[in-house]
Amino acid sequence: MTEKLVEHSSWDNRPRDEMSHEAMLEVIDGATTCVFIRLRGDGHPIGAVVGGGVIDGEIYTLTNLFRAAYRNVQHDDRCSAVFDQPQVASVTVIGRAEIVDDPAVLERFFRSRAPKSWLVTSGKLTEEEFLELAWTPNRRLFHIIPEKFFSSDQRTLLNK
């Protein structure tokens, strides 16, 4: 038996927001939560909360040599990542991940993240203490090469 779909609210069938590329990058760079989703060896999708951000208009998420995601991406680079700023907006990126081990890019990533870390902004760590803990020889980045974006701008919910 097929149930007829009925809209109970204007939010039920709301189209995804038309957010500019620049606005999506701002959401990504300011996200408090980033979930990186990749495929396990058996093809099952699995995600984890990780660090992420934007450098020079390019999207990166954080990994390390010990993570299963690192090994999985070496075999199948398909991925997606969800970046969320609660009460503001979220952006989902679907694409491919490329492993970055360039020390200069890693340094730029961690130095850009340090002042934004809640550990630093809350006063629990200095930026240098954060860098000492977070930026180790085992850290790598996934450069997300986007194929598709979609966004949800929470600020527009009441305006539609």
C-alpha positions in Angstrom: 0.0 0.0 0.0 1.4 3.4 -1.0 0.8 6.2 1.4 0.0 9.6 -0.1 2.5 12.2 1.0 0.9 15.3 2.5 2.8 18.5 3.5 2.0 19.5 7.0 4.4 22.5 7.1 6.2 24.6 4.6 9.4 23.0 5.9 8.3 19.5 4.8 9.2 19.9 1.1 11.4 22.9 1.3 13.9 23.0 -1.5 17.6 23.2 -0.6 18.8 26.8 -0.3 20.6 28.6 -3.1 23.6 29.6 -1.2 26.6 31.2 -3.1 29.8 29.2 -3.2 31.5 31.9 -1.1 28.8 31.7 1.5 29.1 27.9 1.6 32.9 28.2 2.2 32.2 30.7 5.0 29.9 28.1 6.7 32.4 25.3 6.1 35.3 27.4 7.6 33.2 28.5 10.6 31.6 25.1 11.3 31.6 23.8 14.9 30.9 20.3 13.7 32.3 18.4 10.7 31.4 14.9 9.8 33.5 13.1 7.3 31.8 10.1 5.6 33.7 7.6 3.6 33.2 4.0 2.5 34.5 1.0 4.4 36.2 -1.8 2.5 32.9 -3.6 2.2 31.3 -0.5 0.7 29.3 0.5 3.8 29.3 4.3 4.4 30.6 5.3 7.8 31.2 8.8 9.3 33.1 10.4 12.1 33.3 13.9 13.6 36.6 15.4 12.6 38.2 18.9 12.2 37.8 20.7 9.0 38.2 24.1 7.4 39.1 26.1 4.3 42.5 27.3 3.0 42.7 29.4 -0.1 39.1 28.3 -1.1 39.9 24.6 -0.8 38.1 22.3 1.7 40.1 20.1 4.1 39.3 17.7 6.8 41.6 16.2 9.3 42.8 12.6 9.6 45.9 10.7 10.8 47.8 7.6 9.9 46.0 5.4 12.5 42.5 6.1 11.3 40.6 3.5 9.2 39.4 6.4 7.1 43.0 7.0 6.0 43.3 3.5 4.7 39.8 3.5 3.2 40.4 6.6 1.2 43.6 5.1 -0.2 41.4 2.4 -1.8 38.2 4.3 -2.6 38.3 8.1 -2.5 34.6 8.8 -2.7 33.4 10.7 0.3 31.1 13.4 1.6 31.5 15.8 4.5 28.8 17.7 6.4 29.8 21.0 8.0 27.4 22.6 10.5 27.1 25.9 12.3 24.0 25.3 14.5 21.4 28.0 14.2 23.2 29.4 11.1 23.5 26.9 8.2 24.9 23.6 7.2 26.7 22.5 4.0 27.1 19.0 2.6 29.9 18.4 0.1 29.9 15.3 -2.0 33.1 14.4 -3.9 36.5 12.8 -3.6 39.2 12.9 -1.0 42.9 13.3 -1.7 45.4 12.7 1.0 47.6 15.7 1.8 50.9 15.1 3.5 52.7 18.3 2.4 54.2 19.8 5.6 53.6 23.4 4.4 49.9 22.8 3.9 49.6 20.9 7.2 51.2 23.8 9.0 48.9 26.4 7.4 45.9 24.2 8.3 46.8 23.9 12.0 47.9 27.5 12.3 44.6 28.6 10.9 42.6 26.3 13.2 44.5 27.1 16.4 42.8 30.5 17.2 39.4 29.1 16.4 39.7 26.0 18.6 37.3 25.9 21.5 40.3 24.8 23.7 42.0 28.1 22.8 39.0 30.4 22.9 38.0 29.0 26.3 41.5 29.6 27.7 42.2 25.9 28.4 45.2 26.0 26.0 47.3 28.6 24.4 47.6 28.5 20.6 51.2 27.1 21.0 49.9 24.4 23.4 47.1 23.5 20.9 49.6 23.2 18.0 51.9 21.0 20.1 49.1 18.6 20.8 47.2 18.7 17.5 50.0 19.0 14.9 52.0 15.8 15.1 54.0 13.8 12.4 51.0 11.4 12.2 48.5 14.0 11.1 47.3 14.2 7.5 44.6 16.1 5.7 41.9 15.0 3.3 41.5 17.6 0.5 37.9 17.3 -0.5 37.5 17.8 -4.2 33.8 18.7 -4.5 31.5 17.3 -7.1 28.3 18.6 -5.6 27.2 20.9 -2.8 23.9 21.4 -1.0 23.1 23.6 1.9 20.5 24.4 4.5 20.4 27.9 5.7 18.6 27.9 9.1 18.3 31.7 9.0 15.8 31.5 6.0 13.4 29.0 7.6 11.0 31.6 8.8 11.4 33.7 5.7 10.0 31.2 3.2 
